[in-house]
Amino acid sequence: MLHRILTAVVAALALVVGFGTAELTGLRWVGGVVVVAGAAWCLVRSRRTTTWWRLVAVVLLGAACFVGSHVLAGTLGPWGSVALVSAVLALGVVLLVDDRTGLSGPAGQAGRSGRAAR
């Protein structure tokens, strides 16, 4: 449980801190580096306990949240949109990294392909 929460918090904070960094420095690419570093950390942390397709889904969700924050900024304001999409990403990470199927248990029952061992 702590693993999921920590990964979800880091994923959400990567968006918030990335945006804050871009705002403070005036360099959007620096904020992008923060976001990519946070995503990479989450992937590395979860790669052994989560099936590959869930990791791909989380990455796609993160990209959608990143784009969504830009789309929603006109309506919610920049910080409001970042806060909303960060919460959505955190929830998605909790739901997707928590593998309830048993396909990627800690005992190595399945490989990264998501198929059960024979």
C-alpha positions as CSV (number, residue, x, y, z in Angstrom):
1,M,0.0,0.0,0.0
2,L,2.8,2.5,0.9
3,H,4.4,1.7,-2.5
4,R,1.3,2.8,-4.4
5,I,0.7,5.9,-2.4
6,L,4.3,7.0,-2.6
7,T,4.4,6.5,-6.4
8,A,1.1,8.3,-6.8
9,V,2.3,11.2,-4.7
10,V,5.6,11.5,-6.7
11,A,3.7,11.3,-10.0
12,A,1.4,14.1,-8.9
13,L,4.2,16.2,-7.4
14,A,6.2,15.9,-10.7
15,L,3.5,17.8,-12.5
16,V,3.1,20.4,-9.7
17,V,6.9,20.9,-9.2
18,G,7.5,20.8,-12.9
19,F,5.1,23.6,-13.5
20,G,6.4,25.6,-10.5
21,T,9.9,25.2,-11.8
22,A,9.0,26.4,-15.2
23,E,7.2,29.4,-13.7
24,L,10.1,30.3,-11.3
25,T,12.8,30.0,-13.9
26,G,11.0,31.2,-16.9
27,L,12.3,28.2,-18.7
28,R,9.6,25.7,-19.7
29,W,12.2,23.1,-20.7
30,V,13.5,23.0,-17.1
31,G,9.9,22.2,-15.9
32,G,9.7,19.5,-18.6
33,V,12.9,17.9,-17.3
34,V,11.4,17.8,-13.8
35,V,8.2,16.1,-15.2
36,V,10.2,13.6,-17.2
37,A,12.5,12.8,-14.2
38,G,9.4,12.2,-12.0
39,A,7.8,9.9,-14.6
40,A,11.1,8.0,-15.0
41,W,11.4,7.5,-11.2
42,C,7.8,6.2,-11.0
43,L,8.4,3.8,-13.9
44,V,11.6,2.5,-12.4
45,R,10.0,2.1,-9.0
46,S,7.0,0.2,-10.4
47,R,8.5,-1.9,-13.2
48,R,9.0,-5.1,-11.2
49,T,5.5,-5.1,-9.5
50,T,3.3,-3.8,-12.3
51,T,2.5,-5.3,-15.7
52,W,3.8,-3.5,-18.8
53,W,0.4,-2.5,-20.1
54,R,-0.4,-0.8,-16.8
55,L,2.8,1.2,-17.0
56,V,2.0,2.2,-20.6
57,A,-1.5,3.3,-19.4
58,V,0.0,5.4,-16.6
59,V,2.4,7.1,-19.0
60,L,-0.4,7.8,-21.4
61,L,-2.6,9.1,-18.6
62,G,0.3,11.4,-17.5
63,A,0.7,12.7,-21.0
64,A,-3.1,13.4,-21.2
65,C,-3.0,15.2,-17.9
66,F,0.0,17.3,-19.0
67,V,-2.0,18.3,-22.2
68,G,-5.2,18.7,-20.2
69,S,-3.6,21.1,-17.8
70,H,-2.8,23.4,-20.7
71,V,-6.3,23.1,-22.1
72,L,-7.9,23.8,-18.7
73,A,-5.6,26.7,-17.8
74,G,-7.9,29.2,-19.6
75,T,-10.9,28.1,-17.5
76,L,-9.4,27.2,-14.1
77,G,-6.2,29.2,-14.2
78,P,-2.8,27.7,-14.4
79,W,-2.4,26.5,-10.8
80,G,-6.0,25.3,-10.7
81,S,-5.6,23.2,-13.8
82,V,-2.3,21.8,-12.6
83,A,-3.9,20.9,-9.2
84,L,-6.8,19.2,-10.9
85,V,-4.8,17.1,-13.4
86,S,-2.3,16.2,-10.6
87,A,-5.1,14.8,-8.5
88,V,-6.5,12.8,-11.6
89,L,-3.0,11.4,-12.2
90,A,-2.5,10.4,-8.6
91,L,-5.8,8.6,-8.6
92,G,-4.9,6.8,-11.9
93,V,-1.6,5.7,-10.5
94,V,-3.2,4.3,-7.4
95,L,-5.7,2.4,-9.5
96,L,-3.3,1.2,-12.3
97,V,-0.2,0.4,-10.2
98,D,-2.3,-1.7,-7.8
99,D,-2.4,-4.9,-9.7
100,R,-5.4,-6.8,-8.4
101,T,-5.1,-9.5,-11.0
102,G,-2.2,-11.3,-9.4
103,L,-0.3,-11.2,-12.7
104,S,2.6,-9.4,-11.3
105,G,2.9,-10.4,-7.7
106,P,6.1,-9.8,-5.7
107,A,7.0,-13.5,-5.9
108,G,7.6,-13.1,-9.6
109,Q,4.6,-15.2,-10.7
110,A,4.6,-13.4,-14.0
111,G,7.1,-11.7,-16.1
112,R,6.9,-8.2,-17.4
113,S,4.7,-9.5,-20.2
114,G,1.9,-9.9,-17.8
115,R,1.4,-13.6,-18.5
116,A,1.3,-16.1,-15.7
117,A,4.3,-18.5,-15.4
118,R,3.7,-22.1,-16.3
